[in-house]
Amino acid sequence: MKLVTFENGGSERIGVVVEGGGIVDLSEHGLPHDMIELISAWPALKDSVGRIAREVAPRFKIEDVHLLAPVPRPQKILALGLNYADHIAESGIAAPERQIWFGKLPNAVNGPYDPVQIPKASSVVDYEAELVFIVGKRCRHVPKERAHEVIFGYAVGNDVSVRDWQMHTPQWLVGKSFDTHAPFGPWIATSDDIADPHALGIRCLVNGEIRQNSNTKHLVFNCFDQIAYLSQAMTLLPGDVIFTGTPGGVGIAMKPRKLLKAGDNVRVEIDDIGFILAQMVPEG
């Protein structure tokens, strides 16, 4: 199933996308009005959501509503750096022996088709196409062979990066957390709809030009490795958002550099999930 958070008439709702691009509003059927609540109760509600999706005519069309990030207010946004071999090579950095994690703060969350800001503080702004997964269960100390059990679903993400600020210090947090710089969506494709998250084509196009073109089979540490590692350190919660790393082709590594500027259109797409699309705009 494809689950969305959307706005209509000033009200935030959750829905399921059905064939033809319609949205059935789950909020009208006695279900939670918040995606994290839905994810938390999913084992008990999954069959009901499936039945509603099959039997209820959609009230909305995707093009007639404002899609928000599917989890608008995650408790955690974690992102893994240097996790594709070609990106490691273009960065000129030795391959990491351990997973390199950083955070993106909640102010960076952005809708899948909303504008993304070129900030006043910098013009060194870059794209990073990423597979995103959403945690489905409260969990700790999850072995790799059971990690698939705690992933609720997958989305498309862009780890927008302000490169000069990213490198101000060894800690990347600030350069990765500018407002609007964590767009993801357009929905959560539930994990039972994705046969193999590690066999998906992933691409980034800027103004129609393919900049990144890879496959999630090239992840150095795959999604299950990531769950196993993180859950040793912290309790993962329903709705936590994990950016899994970007392949080669980022703008900062090109010769000459191809950084983002106002007016650029950035599309990130992943096979079997969908795409997100943003116009770059000056910070207001």
Order of alpha helices (4+ residues) and beta strands (2+ residues): beta-beta-beta-alpha-alpha-beta-beta-beta-alpha-beta-beta-beta-beta-beta-beta-beta-alpha-beta-beta-beta-alpha-beta-beta-beta
